[in-house]
Amino acid sequence: MSSYRKYFSENYIAVEEPANNKKGFRVRYQYAGLWYYWEHRGGVARLKGMLLALVAVNWGIFAFCGSSVVRVNYFAVLEVSALLSVVGLLFETIGILQFVFHRKHVTEHSFRDISDKIKYGSMAQCLLLLVSVVAGLYFLFCAGFSVESLSVLAGYLVCLADSAVVCRLYGKTAFHTEKSEMMRQSGIGEKEERE
């Protein structure tokens, strides 16, 4: 909580505005930091559509594979790692939804939050699904192969590849920063630029 307070006190400035109340003014907090803008060669709107489609496909394939009644899905190591990978997929999805529905520009805090959710969520899902696939292959070598079990493992591999593509696409997305209006007016950041 204190870190958010510190962030707020460093990046927002209280400004008094005239108002019809007892005091005759009201206090409004204005952002005095850098605005972050995303840029993509094919266009940000196209990137948003691709990321939404990829995450929807990931959820669909994962739901199909996870709900399939095959022997390999009952192997404990695969079961636990696949269930834990849902957490990574959830964070990835939340980050993508925040990215898709963001305004034209976002604060540094929001930018870092969105980027971390997408990057670390997809990396966690990739790692945990890799454990699931390796555990599933070990199970199949010990217990015998079946087409259904192999198709489920192939589905998990597709989900892994899907998350890797999401991480790579978002990671290649460029951004630029611009000073907020309040930052320009108050002269914040000019000292750092001179040094």
N, C-alpha and C positions, 0 to 999 in steps of 0.2 A: 504494500500500500504506500509506503513512504517513497518508493522509487517513482510511482505514478505522480505523487504530490510534487516531487522534485522536478519531474518532467514538465508538469503543468506550470509550476512556478517559473521555470526557465523559458518556456515557449509561449506563454500567454501573458498579455499585458491588460491590466484593468483600465478601461476608458470610461470616463463619465460622460453621459449624454443627457440632454434636457428631457424631462418627463413631467407629466401631470400627476405629481404625488406630493406628499408633505415636504420632502427634501428638495424637490424641484429638479432632481436628476436621478438617473439610474446607472448602475455600474454594469458594463458589458465587457466581457473578456474576448479579446481578439487575438488570433494566432499570429505570432511574431517569429516564425521559423521558416524553414524552406518548404516549398511545395514540391511534391514529386509527381512527375508525369511519365507514363509509360510510352515507349515507342516500339514499333515493330515494322519490319520491312513490308510485310503483306497487309499491314493495317491492324490496329489494336482490336477493332470489331471482329475481324476474321480470326484473330488469335483467340479471342474470348469464345467464339463459336466452336472452334476446334477443341479448346480445353473442356468446354461443357460437354461436347459430344464424347470425348475420350473418357471423362469421368462417368458419364451415363453408361457407356459400354462396359466400363470396369465394374460398376455396380451390378449390371445385368449378368455378366459372365460369372462374377464372384457369387452372386445369389444362386445361379444355376448350379455351379460346381459345389458350393457349400451345402445345398439342400439335396444333392444327389445321394441316393441310398446305395452306396457302394462300399466294399470292404475297406478300401484305403482311407475313406473318410472317418473311420472309427479307430484308426491308429492314433494313440494318445499324443505323440509329438506333433504329428500333422494337425490334429484337431486344435491343440493349444496355439500353435504358431499361426494357423489360419485365422482363428478367432482374434488373436492379438493384432493381426494385420488389418482387421476392420478399423481399429483405432487410427492407424496411419491413413487408411482410406478416408475415414471421417474427417480428419484434420485437413487432408488434401482437398476434399470436397468443400469444406467450409472456406478454406483459403481461396479456392477458385470462385466460389459464389461471391465472396467479398470482392475479389478482383473484377468479376463481371458486373457487379452492381455498384462499383465505386463511382464517385463523381469524376469530373474531369481531372482533378488533382487531389492528392491526399497528403496528410501530414507525414512527417518522418516516422512517427510512432505507428501509424496505420500501415505505411509502406513496409516497415520491418515486420510487422505482425503478419501481413498477408504473405510476404515472401517466405518467412520462416515456416508458416503453416504448409504452404505448397511444397517447399523444398524438403523439409524434414518429414512431413507426412508421407510424401511419395517415397523417400528414401527408406523410411521405416517399413512401409508396405513391401517394397522390393526385397529388403533383407529378410523379413519374416516369411514372405512367400517363397523365397529361395530355400529357406529352412524347411518349409512345408514340402516343396517339390523333392528335395534331397531325401527327406524322411519318407515320403511316399515311394520313391524309387527303391530305397532300402527295404521297405515293407514288401514291395512287389518282388524283389529279388528273393526274399526269404519265404514268402507265402505263395508266390506264383502270380503270373501276369494275367490280367483280364482286360478286354477292350474298354469296358466301362471305366475301370480304374485309370487306365492310361489316358482316356479322354478327359477325365477330371483333372489329372495332373497337367495335361496340355492346356486346359482352361486356366489353371492357376499360373502357368507360364505366360499365357496371353495377358492375364491381369498384371503380372510382374512387368512385362514389356510395356504395357499401357502406362503404368505408373512411371517407368523410366522415360518414356516419351514425354509425358507431362512435365517431369522434372527438367528434361533437356530443353523443351520448347520454352518453358517459363524462364529457365536460366539464361537462354540466349536473348531474352527480351531486354532491350536497352531502356534506360530511363534518363531523364535529365531533371535538374532541380532549378527552381526559380525562387527568388526572394518574395516573401509575402509583402503585401502593401504596408502592413504595420512594421515589418522588418526594415523596409526601405525608409519609412518616415522616421523611425526612432534611431536609425544608424547602427542597429545591432549587427554584428558580423563584420563591420568595416575594419575593426582592429585586427581580426584574424587575417583579413585579406591583405593588409599592409605588411604583415610579418612574413 
